[in-house]
Amino acid sequence: MSEPAGVLPDADLFSRDHFALFGLPRRFVIDERALESRYHELQSAAHPDRHAHRPEQERRLSMQWATRINEGYRLLRAPLTRARYLLELSGVDVGAENNTAMPADFLMQQMEWREALDEARDARDPAALDGLARSLRAARREAETLLAHELDEAHDTAAAAATVRRMMFIARLGEDIAEAHETLEN
Amino acid sequence: MALLQIAEPGESTAPHQHRLAVGIDLGTTNSLVATVRNSVPVVLNDEKGRALLPSVVRYMADGTTVVGHAAQAAQSQDPRNTVTSVKRFMGRGLADVAHVESMPYVFEDAPGMVRLRTAQGAKSPVEVSADILRALRVRAEASLGGPLTGAVITVPAYFDDAQRQATKDAAKLAGLDVLRLLNEPTAAAIAYGLDNASEGIYAVYDLGGGTFDISILKLSRGVFEVLATNGDAALGGDDFDHRLYCWLIEASRVSPPGLEDMRLLHMEARRAKEVLSAQDSVHIGLKLSSGDEIDLTLTRDQFAEMTQKLVDKTLVPTRKALRDAGLAPEDVKGVVMVGGATRMPHVQHAVGEFFGQEPLTNLDPDKVVAIGAAIQANVLAGNRAAGDDWLLLDVIPLSLGLETMGGLVEKVIPRNATIPTARAQEFTTFKDGQTAMAIHVVQGERERVSDCRSLARFELRGIPPMVAGAARIRVSFQVDADGLLSVSAREMGTGIEARIEVKPSYGLGDDEVARMLKDGFEHATEDMGARALAEQRVEAERLGEATRAALAADGDLLDSTERADIDAVLAELASAASGQDVAAIKKALDALGRATDEFAARRMNRSIQRALAGRSVESL
């Protein structure tokens, strides 16, 4: 293997940031297939199933490592959590709770979406819910394109934080749509 | 599977002995045990060549416990002491159990989990399940010719924490070392996927005797990744029987049946259901002990119609699972059918209609789960052969959370999170000078605590008095690879900590499990002392072997003093293991654990680094 024999492994490996652990450059736009195959390779080494027949302490370590790898994968895989994590690494708190200032046009858009959701719910109209979900998906893709520019090129963390807050709103609305679907089905 | 066995890094290079491991499908109606023998997974039959062990236990007044076919045959003559479908009671209170009125048992509503009063006293569902598991262990040991190293026990994917914990306790009680609790649909996916070298998105539709699971998996190059799972832990073939049973009573206008007739009618309902999977109609002719006679004919269409609601009920979780996975029915490449209840033609038809394709029924739906479990058990026990390098990534079926103000749930880990997983949430005190905080752990998707399952309550005490909102209490959840939760709470300023394995809510503490274990041995012919010594010796050999293999592979991670320490402890362990003193072996095992802690951490780091480095070299 690649490390010279006799050299101790990196004792800080566990506390590396997620990008470093997955061997990816610290950027918003990532190679998703590389992320997935790294994930599988890391879990192939760490997963509790690989250590089930081994001593207890090794099983404990394996669970900690596998937990750590799952957490990293979860955060890096979804654009929203990846962007938040990048901002966190550069010391920017997205401040979702106490910073709700949004541009007026987005506030208008939010209201329209909310109204559309209420109407679809009241009308018990799954097709309308699907239509709303589609326009949310389009808005999310737009925000992701914007984030790629703000985070990877302009390095404008303030603008990126604002975009992330918009995406968080979109994500919450998406959950509400899913919930409305479930209510209709039950 | 390949014939050559090659050692992995960190494994012994000497050809190690084959460890006896089994997969057990602990089913509502039937249970099975399977193993991998000469690289081929096989279901182990009983002495009469039967694979299925009816999950029926009869407790006789003379202290005899009968499990399986003989118990099943006695169920209508001794319904009260003959327990069937006990899986439905695992981790459940009386209020959770459906159709109590048509069951012949005398229930006791013990805290967290019901008990059944029998001729041998009140039995917890854990004890009844343990009797079934013990019968399978005995069958396996007789067939394999030695004590088992460990077992993989399957559980419905939609089982919650209490049901999983109850299953694990039952296994412990039966003298089994649980290598892993494995979700039934995932076990089926292993058996199916490895058999067919499948790639792509697959759905596993698992309708068993008492439970329904739907799992959506992504199969790719040796990785089985569960994307989402959903289900109904109280819906299965039993409910179809029950519907038919109700119809029998209505249509024949017999008077409300007594206990024996109730059982007789249930058995007849099941028989009719099974016949209708092969024929268009079935004749039901019965003479009840009440003197009433039943003479009816039921067609397949009639049966399909009266149970259509139950079939539709399975499609609700199916839609949810697909939505959670972010997929549509047409994204699914194949639908694997599991569980005896999927033999019903109208179930197959509905599933085919929903997914727009014929479901896959080429594997025996009764055996596929046990086969998958056996394959996984073989690997987990360390009998890994070349080609056995697949990876299983499973999820937690139901969200885990904490009670917050106003009886609302704050979710800490969402459903479908890949396990093992851990999350933490911070809370604060709401009163000045508050020194304790009650922590209530719940599982479920609903907003209100009262609509979710309560898993555990504990208190963090000794918080230093502060103004309201100043304390920072961090509650951490850890879910292990069995899907079992442990929770700890810590006040961040002082580091005061409270930790709990989530168990107490269903009423079987560790002490109680220990007591049952002891009782079990007193009744059994086995000698507890001899077994304990044998077990400790096996453990000493296992750990010694594991440590020597680790030293051979990664000894360079230690300096000479560290190495000498470990060698000394190994020698102590070997000498203790050759003696008769169980406590001495235990002590030496603990010492070995402590001596190798740091070594194990370094080895793990190295293997992670290798996983990373291997890739970097490849991609350069």
Boltz contact constraints between the chains, C-beta under 6 A:
constraints:
  - contact:
      token1: [A, 1]
      token2: [B, 610]
      max_distance: 6.0
  - contact:
      token1: [A, 2]
      token2: [B, 613]
      max_distance: 6.0
  - contact:
      token1: [A, 2]
      token2: [B, 617]
      max_distance: 6.0
  - contact:
      token1: [A, 5]
      token2: [B, 556]
      max_distance: 6.0
  - contact:
      token1: [A, 6]
      token2: [B, 556]
      max_distance: 6.0
  - contact:
      token1: [A, 9]
      token2: [B, 602]
      max_distance: 6.0
  - contact:
      token1: [A, 9]
      token2: [B, 605]
      max_distance: 6.0
  - contact:
      token1: [A, 9]
      token2: [B, 606]
      max_distance: 6.0
  - contact:
      token1: [A, 9]
      token2: [B, 609]
      max_distance: 6.0
  - contact:
      token1: [A, 13]
      token2: [B, 605]
      max_distance: 6.0
  - contact:
      token1: [A, 23]
      token2: [B, 612]
      max_distance: 6.0
  - contact:
      token1: [A, 40]
      token2: [B, 223]
      max_distance: 6.0
  - contact:
      token1: [A, 41]
      token2: [B, 611]
      max_distance: 6.0
  - contact:
      token1: [A, 41]
      token2: [B, 615]
      max_distance: 6.0
  - contact:
      token1: [A, 42]
      token2: [B, 611]
      max_distance: 6.0
  - contact:
      token1: [A, 43]
      token2: [B, 391]
      max_distance: 6.0
  - contact:
      token1: [A, 44]
      token2: [B, 391]
      max_distance: 6.0
  - contact:
      token1: [A, 45]
      token2: [B, 607]
      max_distance: 6.0
  - contact:
      token1: [A, 45]
      token2: [B, 608]
      max_distance: 6.0
  - contact:
      token1: [A, 45]
      token2: [B, 611]
      max_distance: 6.0
  - contact:
      token1: [A, 48]
      token2: [B, 481]
      max_distance: 6.0
  - contact:
      token1: [A, 49]
      token2: [B, 392]
      max_distance: 6.0
  - contact:
      token1: [A, 52]
      token2: [B, 179]
      max_distance: 6.0
  - contact:
      token1: [A, 52]
      token2: [B, 380]
      max_distance: 6.0
  - contact:
      token1: [A, 53]
      token2: [B, 381]
      max_distance: 6.0
  - contact:
      token1: [A, 53]
      token2: [B, 382]
      max_distance: 6.0
  - contact:
      token1: [A, 54]
      token2: [B, 546]
      max_distance: 6.0
  - contact:
      token1: [A, 55]
      token2: [B, 543]
      max_distance: 6.0
  - contact:
      token1: [A, 55]
      token2: [B, 546]
      max_distance: 6.0
  - contact:
      token1: [A, 57]
      token2: [B, 593]
      max_distance: 6.0
  - contact:
      token1: [A, 57]
      token2: [B, 597]
      max_distance: 6.0
  - contact:
      token1: [A, 57]
      token2: [B, 600]
      max_distance: 6.0
  - contact:
      token1: [A, 58]
      token2: [B, 600]
      max_distance: 6.0
  - contact:
      token1: [A, 61]
      token2: [B, 600]
      max_distance: 6.0
  - contact:
      token1: [A, 61]
      token2: [B, 601]
      max_distance: 6.0
  - contact:
      token1: [A, 61]
      token2: [B, 604]
      max_distance: 6.0
  - contact:
      token1: [A, 63]
      token2: [B, 420]
      max_distance: 6.0
  - contact:
      token1: [A, 63]
      token2: [B, 480]
      max_distance: 6.0
  - contact:
      token1: [A, 66]
      token2: [B, 420]
      max_distance: 6.0
  - contact:
      token1: [A, 67]
      token2: [B, 420]
      max_distance: 6.0
  - contact:
      token1: [A, 67]
      token2: [B, 421]
      max_distance: 6.0
  - contact:
      token1: [A, 67]
      token2: [B, 422]
      max_distance: 6.0
  - contact:
      token1: [A, 70]
      token2: [B, 418]
      max_distance: 6.0
  - contact:
      token1: [A, 70]
      token2: [B, 421]
      max_distance: 6.0
  - contact:
      token1: [A, 185]
      token2: [B, 316]
      max_distance: 6.0
